[in-house]
């Protein structure tokens, strides 16, 4: 979730660089357009069982295609001070827990469970040691929720705090990707939606209450058991809601070549979100549809699947219209961009 916009820095082109006016910027190309161009430069290999484009990658170890070895689920997330967190809004342990949760949830969204993490930490030299140790405590506490351990990383100097977390794990059976949703499937969510976004809205206006949503922003409550459970229930697709329900479900629809039709009556708008919406003069449903950072799981299941407690059916998958990958609410496209955008 973007918190602020650092001052622009002057960029001096190299003598061989093309004129600045002829260069495309990341703002023009966008996050996913940039990623597509990067991926094209890296290529692939027989050890890559699932490459870029999902919540995590899956690679073979001990032999191509997993022969003679096993498979590892891998994912990396980066948090930058001033853009993803502010030290005056959260304790160091909360920031550490939140950093771990982002990557742990990505493994969860493949139907897996993380076993190890590595952490890269860049900090200014004047940073208090107590703050760094608090960050470590938060990383360790969140990792312990899934039985994972921080096994290494890197520490370096920087002008601002940057935390990079790589999570590694495994999955029983085949990982569940974003590309398996089929027309007629149920769309269901496990976990809270909109709480962190409501907390960010409160903090951004200088308030600290309702405490429940502020705490949700500081330290998300991730449904870690839901990923493996979704695999057992036969989920056809899975995604972590980090950028917003509409945006992340849209990735599932685009990968699967389908649309999703949600029902507004099925959306759970909890009382704290209603209170924030009323206080700020905004529609609290927007928190649910476009708010990220809660790391709920959204899955699709075959029609008629009996879902246990914790899962809420929001709608169904439908055949794609002219432009595939749409998420509609009561038949209409939601207002706005539908989630967080990095550029």
N, C-alpha and C positions, 0 to 999 in steps of 0.2 A: 504494500500500500504506500503510495507516494505521499510524503509528508511535506516536503519543501522543495524549492528549486534553487540549487546553489548558483552563485554568481557565475556568469559566463566567463570562460577563460580564453584568452587570445591564443589562437593556434597558428604557429608559424609553419607554412608548408615547406617541404624540401624543394631544392632547386628543380628536381625532376618531376614534381607533382603537377597535375593538371590544374588549371585555374580553379579557384574556389567555386566560382559560379557554375562550373561544369560538373561539380561533384554532388552526388546524391548524399543526403544526410540520413541518419538513422530515424530522425523524426519523419522524413518523407517516405522512407522505405517501410518503416514500422518494425516492431519486434520480430514478427514471424517471417516477414520478407527478408530481414537480415539473417535470421537463423537459417532460412532456406539457402541463402547464398553461402553461408559458412559451411553448412553440411555438404554442399556440393564440392567443397575443396578437400574434405577429409576422406572421402571414399569409404569403403567398408572392407570386410574380410570374413573368412569362414567362422571366425570366433564370435562374430556379431550375430546373435540370434534375434535381437530386437534393437534397432538403432534409434536415432532421434525421432521425436514426434509423439511420444507418449509421456506419461508421468515419470517413467524411469526406463533405463536401458537394461537389456539382459544379455550377458556375455558368457561364453563358454570358458571354462578353466580346465586345464589338464588335457585338452584335445579339441580339435575343431568340432563344432556342433555338440559339444558336451561329451564326446566319446572319451572314455578313460578318465573322466573327471566329473565336474558338475557344472552348475550354472549359478551366476551371481547377478542379483538385481542391483543396479547402481544409479545414484542420482546425486546432483549437486545443487545447492542453493547458496546465494550470496546476499548478505544484508549489509547495507551501507548506512552509517549514521547520518541522520538528517533526511534520509529518503525512506528508510524502512523502520527506523526507530529513533527515539529521542531519549537521551539519558535523564532528562528532567521529567519524563512521563512514566518511566518504569525503572524498577530496580535492576541491577546487573543480573541477578538470578532469573528474573522474568525474561530479559532479553536473551539469555542463554537458552532457556527452555523454549522460547519461541523460535530461535534459530534451529534448534534440534527438531522441533515439531514439523517445520516445513519439509525437511528431507525425510523424516520418519513417515510422514503422511503420504509422500510420493511412493514409497515402497509399499505402504498399506494399500494404495490405490492400484497396485498391480496384483493385489490379492496375497501379498507376501508379508513377511515380518523381518524387520531389520535386526542384524546381529552386531554390527560394528559401525563406528563413525570415525572419520578423521576431520580435524578442524584446523582451518587456516585462520589466524588472527593477526590483523595489522592494527597497531595502536600508536598514538603519539607517545613520546618518551615520558611525558609528565603524567601519564595515566596512573592512578593509584593502584598499587598491587592488590589492595583489598577488592577493588572493582573487578579486576581480571579474575581473581579467585571466585568472586561471586558469580561471574559469568560461567565459569567452569562448573560451579555447583548446580546452576540451572541446566546446563548441558547434560550433566551426569544424571540429574533427577528425572528429566524428561526421557532420556535414553533408557533408564531403568524401568520405565513403565512398560516397555516391550522386551525387556531383557537384553538390551543392547549395551555396548560398552564403547567409550571413546578410546581408541587404540593408538592415536598418534596425530600428527599434523605439522603445522609450521607457525612460527611466531616471528613477526618482523615489525619494523618501524614504518609509520605512515603519518600523514597529516590529520587523518580522521580515522575513526574506528570502522573496520571492515571485518565481518565474520563470514567465513565460507565453510559450509558443512557438506561433507560427502557421506552419504549413508550407503551401506552395503547389506544385503540380506538374501533371502531365498524365498521360494514359494513352493508349496506342495502341489504337484501337477503343473499344468500350463498356466502362465501368467494371463490375467484378464486385461485386454488392451482396450483402447477407445474405439476400435474399429469393428466391433461385433454386434452392434445394435441392429435389430430387425423390425420392420413394420409390425405393429401389434404388440411389441414388448411393453411391459410396464416400466415407467420411470419412477424410481424411488430414491429417497434420501435417508441417510443415517447420520445424525449429528445436528448441531445447531446451525442455523443460517441467519446472518444479519447482525449477530451480537457484536462481533468485533468492529464492524462498520459503524454501528451505533456508538460504540465506545470511542472510536476515532473521531466521530463527529462531535462528541461531547468534549473530548480533550482539545480538539482543534479550536473550540470556542472558549477555552480557559476554565472549563468546569471539571469536576471530579465525580459527578454522580449523574445517573444512577450507578452505584458502585459495581453492580453486577455486570454491566456492559463494559465499563472501564477495565475491570478485571479480565473479562473475556478478550479484550484487545491485547492486554498485557501478556496473558498466558492462555492460549486457546485450549479448549477441552476437546481433544481429538478422539474419535471413536476407533481406536486402534484394533479392536476385535472385529470390526465390521468388514475389513478387507478379506481375511481368511474365511469369515462366515459367508460373504458373498460368493466366494469360490464354491463353497459347499452347497450353496443354494442354486448354483448353475448360472450365475450372472453372465450375461452376454457382453457387457462392457462395464468399465469402471472409470471414474475420474475423481480426482481430489479437487474440492472447491477452494481454490486459493485466490482466484481473481474475480469470482462472482458466479452465481448459479447459471445465469444466462450465458456468460462467456464460456465457462468451462463445459457446460452441457453442449454448447455450440461446437466445441472441439470434437466431442463424441459424434455429434450429428454429421459434421464435415468428414470425419474419418470413416464413418459408416455409410455415408451417402444417403442419409435420411433426414427427416425433420422431427421435432419433438413438440407435442401439444400439451402444455401445462394448464391446469385449472386453478384459477386464483383462489377458489374456495378451499383448495387443498393446502395452500401455503399457510404455514404456521407463523403468525406474527405475535410473538410473545409479549406479555405486558410491559416489560422494560423497554422494548422497541417502540411500543405504542406511546409510552411516556416520553421518550426522546423525540419521536416524531411530532407529538403535540407541542412540546417545549420549543422545538426548532422550526415549527411550521412546515414540516416536510411529511411526505407520505411514507410511513414506516415500511410499507411493502417494498419500497425501493431498496431498503437495507437488505431484505431477503433476496431480492432478485439480482442485485448488482454488487452487494458487499462481499468482500473476500476475507481471508485470514482466519476463518473459523475452522477450515480444513475438515468440513463434513465430507462424506463420500456420497456420490451420486452413482447409481447403478441402473442398468436395465436388465429385466428378467423376462423370461418367456411368459406369455399370457397364462393366467391361472396359477402362477407360482404362489404358494402360501408363504407369506413373509412373516417372520417372527416379530416380537416386540422390538422397538427401536427403529424399524423401517416405516417410512410414511410414503405412500404412493402419491405422486404429484401429477401424474398424467400418463401419456403413452407415446410411443414412437409411431410415426406415420410415414407413409411413402413421401419421398421428397418431391416438392413442386419444381418449378423451373430452376430456382436457385437453391441447391441443397445446403444443408447445414443450418437451417433456421430453427430458432426456438420461439414458439408463439405462446402467448398467455391468453386464454379464452379466444383463440383464433387471431390475435393481433400481435404484432411485433412490439415489445416493450419500448417505452420512450428512452432516449439516451443511448449511450454507446454500449451498454450492457456489461460493464465490468471494468476493472482496472487495466490501463494500458501503460507500458513502461516508457514509450517514446511518443 
